[in-house]
């Protein structure tokens, strides 16, 4: 379905929902804020399952004899083995080892890969194609393919019921073709919610038929639709740092500054989106929000068996890590005091949106240990499952031990500030069930 079929530029490939009156920006369009309520939706990936729409995220198809070599030169994953049907989580970095973006790379054919690095790093790939010696062609396939997530403990049984086919032979981070009512799609087994789940990728013209069929079959499985207000909670519970939310792409790192500025000048609205920040960490230097894959817990994907952009810098960061990503659990009494101040006389603290702050910026709050800043915490959210306020934080390694007590400064300049006690906990915070043995589950 094209945008012309909607009065609003709703994110592609989904049917217009009835009873939804509030929308929020996502990618180049708008998406519903919530459906059944954020408390209900946030429990879906623990109790039943959900369907969510990520079709608006940028997708790049690269074809040609050098398609795999191109990405081998750009990212730290090993490509010694990359058969058709496998997917990898990749991180594109500057020569100094700072993230430009991350996403999934799927090998769909002998000379075909599809990347979801997104706009924040797609330009970098295009620049390498233009400047390098690669026999490839690149195409933006965002508008021609939908991407749906079906995640949660009931997702496997639901998809098998809807398709009449087994999904149990699809290994984690592999994909295979399946169909519903004669409409084929690729089913990628992954799990952004930290649970059993699949991403479905197929031609946009069949997206609504697939979506509506899954909703209809899903009624008996307790399916929920995931709105914008809820969907990023699972990123925090399962620890999936996100560009423009938890980190900024390092466009303006000195090693790529000229190319980054060219990109920013060409797409000022995109640059404003990626480099907007709020919170108690006040800075004029956006590089405070530049991180490496090591800082965000992705060092396990780095294999130094080949040359790639940033290899030398990343080898040093792996050998001598400065930060480690953790979960911060915010003190309940201190959080309640922020909300209680709205009901007291006098100046109140800055409002703490539930379940989390709006998207569209990196909200970074200062984290202190004995008065010294040791990190910047992002993605503060209320987890109804844990009944706690939690956030992500790449923290100084000497403070990363679970149980360490730190302070979070809540409140932007101009607001009354509150020091909130917090405790370091592992990341991911929620048990990771993505790799569960599907053969052992009931049909």
N, C-alpha and C positions, 0 to 999 in steps of 0.2 A: 504494500500500500504506500502511495506517495503522500507527500505533505498536502497536496491539493485535495485529498480526501478528507482533510480535517479543517475545522475553522480555527483551531489552535495548532501550532507546530508541535504536536504531541510527539514524544519520542517514538520512533518508527515501529511499525509491525504489530502493534497491539490494538485490540478493539477499544473504542471509546467507552470508558466505564460509566455505568449509571450510578447516580447518587453521589458522585464526587464533585465537589465544588471548589476545592482548593488545589492549586498546582504550584510546583516549584521548578526552577531551572535545572535542567540536566543536559549536558553536552550542548547540542544546538537546538534543543527543543524544551518541552515542558513535560513533567510527569506528575501523576497524582501524589499529593502529600501523604494521605493514608486512606485505607479502605475500611477494614473492620476495627480500626483503632490500634494505636501503636503497642499497647500492652498485649493485646491478642496476637498481633502480627509477630511480635518479638519472641513469642513462645513457639512459633510454628516450626522452626528448624530443630527444636528439641523434642517436641511432642508428636508432630505430624509431618507436614512438609509445606513448602511454599513454591510459588512460581514468581519470578522477577524478570524484568526486562532490561537488558543491558545493550540493546541494539544500537543505541546512539553512540557508543564508544567507537573510536576510530579503529579501523581494521585495514591492514595493508597486505596485499597479495603480491608476492615476488616470484617470478618465473624465469627459467633459463638455466643453462648449464652451471652457472656460478651462484645460484640462489643460496645454497647451504654455505658455500665458502664465504659469501658476503657476511653472513651472520657469525660465522666462526671467527672472522677477523674483527668483529665488533663486540662480541660478548664473551664472558669467561666460561660459559658452559663447555663441556667436552662434546665434540662432534665426531669422536672416533666411532661411535655407534649412534645413528639417528635414523632408524628405519621408518618407512611410510607407516603412518598410523600412530606415531608417538608425538607427544607434546613436551615442551620444556618451559619452565619458568626462567625468563631471561632478564638480565639487567644491562641496559646500555649506559656506559659511563664515559666521562671525559678522560683525557690522557692522565689527569691527576687522580682518577679513581672515584670521582663523585658522580652520583646518579643523575642521568638525564631522563630516565623513565624505566619502568619495568612492565612486563606483560607476559603473555603466553605465545610461544612459537610452535605452530603445528606443521608437521611435514605431511602434506597431502598427496604428493607425487614425487617421482624421481627428480623432477626439476620444478617443484612448486612448494612454497611454504607460505603460511599466512601468519602475520604478526599482529598482536594487539598491544604493541607498545604505546599506541595512542599518539595524539597530536604533539604531546610534549617531547616525544623522541622520534616520531616519524620523519620529521624534517632532517634529523641527524642521519638517519639511514639514507634518505634521498641525497643528502650532500655527499655521502661516501660513494654512492652510485655515480653521481655526477663527476666527482674528482678522481675516482679510482678506475681500475681496469677490470670491470665486471661485465660479463655477458649476461645481463638480466634485464627484465622489464618490470616496472613497479606500477601497481594500480590501487587506488583507494576503493575498497569494496564496502565501505560503511553502509551506504544506502541500499546495496543489493543483497545484503545478508542480515538476517535477524540473529540475535543472541539471547536466548532465554536460559535462566537458571531454574532447575527443579532440584531442591535440596531438602534434606531432612530424613528421618528414619523411615518414612513411608514412601520416599521418592522412588525407590527401586520397584516396589510392588505396583505403584501407580503407573509408571512408564511401561512396565511389562503388560499391564492390563490394557493400557491405551493402544499399544502397538501390536500386541499379540506375539511379541518376540522377547527372547531372553537378553538381558543386559549383563549377565553375570560373568561373561568371558572378557569383559572390558576391564583391563587392569588400570590401576591408578595412573593418571597422566597419559592415558592412551585414548584413542577415539576410534569409532567404527560407525558404518552407515546403518541406520535403522529407518523405519518409516511409520507413519500414522495415517490411516485411510489413504494409502497410496502415495502420500507426500514424503519424499525422502529427506533426511537430515543427517548431520554428523552428531553423534553423542560422545562428548568428551567427558570422561570421568575425572572430576576434580572435587572441589568442596570449599568454596569461600566461606561457608558457615561452620567449617570444622566438622561437618557431618557427611555421611554418604550423600553424594549429589552428582549431577550431570549438568553440563552446559550443552544446549541444543543449538546447532548452527545450521541454517538452511536458507534457501532463496526467499527474499522478502515477500514475493507474491503469494507464498503459501503460509506466511507467518500467522495471520489471523486465524486461519483454519486450524493450525496446530495448537495455537494458544487456547482457542475456545474448546477444542476437543479435550485438552489436558484439564481445563477447568471443569468440564462436564464430568469426566471420569473421576476427577479428583475430589468431587463432593463426598464420596463415600470414604475417602482417605483423609478427610479433614483438611484439605488444601486451603491455603490462604494466599491472597495476592499481597505482595510486598511493596509498600509505599516508600517514598523518599524519606519520610520521617524515621522509619525503622531500619532501612536496609543496611546502614553503615554500622549498626550495633554489632552485627556478627563480625565485621572487620576488626573490631576491638577485642571482643571475646576470643576470637580465633587468631588474633595478631596478624593482620594483613595490612601493613602500612600502605598508604595510598597517596599518589602525587596530588598536590594542591590541597591536601587535607593533613597529611603527616610530614611531608617533605616537599621542598620546591625543586623542580628540575634545575640543574646547575648550568643554565644557559650563560650566565655571566661569570663563570669561573674563568680566570685569565687564559686558560688553555684553549677555550673555545669562544672567547668574548666576541670576536668579530662576527662569527657565524651566528651566535646567539642574539646579538644586537640586530643583525639583519632579519632574523626571524621575528623578533619583537616589533620591529618597524613594519614588517609586512602584515602582522596579525596583532594589532594593538589590543583588541578585545580579549584575545586568548592570553596575551602576556599579562594583562591586568588580572585575569582570573587566576593564573598560576602564581602570581607574585603578590597577592594581597594577603596581609597577615594582621591578626588582632591578638588580644590577650595581654597578660601582664608582662610578657617579655617584649619590651619596646626596643626597637633597633632600626637604624637606617641601613643596616648591612644585611641584605637578604641572604648572604652566604651563611648566616647563622642557622638557616634551615636547609643547607646543603648537607647531604649525608652520603656515605658510601654503602654498598651492599653489606659490608661487615657490620656497620653501625645498626642496620635494620635486621640482622639475623639471617642474611642470605649467603653467608660465606660458604655454606655447604654446596652451593651451586657452582662455585668457582673451581675450575680445574686448570692448573698451570701446565698443561700438556701441549700448549700451542701458543702462538703469539696472537695477541688481541689488544685493542685499544685500552690502555690503562693497566696492563698486566703488571708492570714494575711497581706502580703505586699500590696496587691491590695486594701484591705479595707482601709488601711492607706492612700494610694495614692488617692482614691476616696474622702476620708474625707478631705485631705489636698493637693489638686493638686498644683504642682509647675509650670506646663506648660500647655498651651492650643494651639491646632493647629489652625492656621489662614492662610489666603491668604495674601501675600504681593503684592501690585501693585507698580511696579517700575516706577519711574519718567521718563516720555517720553523724556524730554530734556537731561537728564543724559544718558539714553540708546542711544539716537541718537548721543551724543558726542562720545561714545565708538566707534560706527561705523564710524563716521566722521573722527576720528583720523587716519583711514586707508588711507585717502585722503590728509592728511596734512604732511608737512615736520616734521622730527624728530621722536621720539619714539612713537609708537602707543600703545594703550591699548591692552590687551589680546583679541583675537578675540572672539566674542559672537555668537556662532553658532545659526542658525535659522532652525526650530522653537525652538529647544532646544539642549542641549548638547547630545552627544552620550550616550548610555546605557553602562552597564558593570562596573559602579562604582557609589559610592555615591559622588555627587558633592555638597559639603557643603560650603557655604559662610557665613562669620561672619555677624551678625546683631547687631548693636549698638544702644543704646538709651542714649543720652547725654554722649557719650564716653565709656559707659560700655556695655560689651557684654551681650545680653539678649536672644540670640538664634542662631541657625544655620539654614539657609534657603536652601532648596533643590528643585529639579525639576523645575528650572527656565525654562520657556517656553514662546513663543510668541503665544498668542491666537488671531487668525485672526478674530474670532467672536467678541471678545471684543476690538480688535485693541489695546491690551495692553500686556506688559511683566508682567507675574505673576509668583509666586512661592509659595510653601508651607513652613510653618515654625511653629514648636512647640516652642512657645515664652513664656517667663516668664509671668505668669498670670496677673501681674500688668501692662503689656504692651499690653494686648490682646483686649482692647476696640477698636472697629472699628473707624478709623479716626486718631489713634495714629501715629505720625511721627517717623520713624526710619531711620537708615542708613545701607545700604548693602555695604560691601567692595568687590569690583570686582577686581580680578587679583591674580593669584598664585605668589609665590616667583619667582623672576627672571623677572617678568613683571611689567610694570608701572601700578600702582593701581589707581582705580577710586572709590570715595565714591559716591554711588548712593542713592539718596533719595527714600524712599518707604513709602507707607501708608498701615496700617493694615486694612484688610477687612475680612468679614466673610468667613468661609469655611464650606460647599462648596460655591464657588463664583458664579457658575451658578445655576439657579433655578432647584431644584430637581423635576423631572417629573416622577420618576420611578414608583410611586404608583398611577398613573392616573387610573381613572375608565375606564376599557376597554369596559364595556357594553355601555358606552355613545359615543364610537367612531364609525364612519361610517364603513360599511363593504366594 
